[in-house]
Amino acid sequence: MTQIGHAKVSGKLQITIPKKVQEELGGVENGQYIIFYKEGRKIHIRKGMVNPIE
């Protein structure tokens, strides 16, 4: 496993996605979604689409 960045959590529990992570995701733009996946004790992130709940 290779660390490619880190982020400090703000008072509003938000983070800024580090530039290297943005590049690894193929770029991130305003309004896009970042999806969080859990696998055991690990959390993975991916850029993706969110289907609205009906």
N, C-alpha and C positions, 0 to 999 in steps of 0.2 A: 504494500500500500504506500502511495506517495502523497504527501501533503502538498497541496497547491495553493493554499491560502488560509486565512483565518479572518474572523470578523468579531468585533466587540458588540455586545448587545446594548442597545440604547435604553433609556429610561422608559420608553414606550414598548419595550421588548421587540424592537426591530433591528435588523442588520442590513449592512450594505454588502452586496455581492462583490467580492474582490475581482479586480480586472482580469486576473489569470483565470478565475473560475468562469467569468463571462465569456472569455475567449474559448475555453474548453467546451462550453455549451453552444458554441457557434454564434455568439453574440446574444445580447438580451436587450430588448427595447421596451419602452414604456407601454404598459397595458398587457404585456405577455405574462403568462403564468409560469411559475416554478412549482413543480410537483414534488412532494416529499414522500418517499417510500421507506417502509421499515422492513428490514430483513434481520431477524434475530435481534441482536443489540446494536445493529448498524442502521444508520439513516442514509439514504441515497437521495440525490436530487437530480431532476431532469427538467428540461424545458418542455412544456406540453400544452395541451388543450384541456379545458375543463368543460364537461357537459353540464348544462344547467339542470337543477333538480326540478322536476315537474310535479 
